[in-house]
Amino acid sequence: MTPPSQVGYADLLRVWREADGIPRIEHAWLFDHLMPLGGDPNGPTFEAWTLLSALAARTERLRSPARRDGPEQPGSRVSAGQCLAH
């Protein structure tokens, strides 16, 4: 799981591209939080669906879902609406 916060896009892309070159790594995950879970509360945080699109466009074979679970998370209709909006 790659936390999409407290890091820049170039570093995330580097990690995902390195993982893309390792055959044993089949999946690369993000979680969908709009605020950092730790560190500077005003630090950089990427929205998961947009970031997944950007990273998937720059990798060849990694499968790349966003993790959404827990009772406080929106249901599948909301997730589907987010996909359609991007």
Number of C-alpha atoms within 10 A of each C-alpha: 12 12 17 25 24 17 14 13 16 9 10 16 17 13 13 21 18 11 18 20 14 10 9 8 13 13 14 19 18 20 19 18 17 13 17 17 13 9 9 11 12 10 13 15 21 22 15 20 18 12 18 19 12 13 19 18 9 14 17 11 15 20 13 18 16 16 12 16 11 7 7 7 12 11 12 10 9 11 15 10 10 12 11 8 8 8
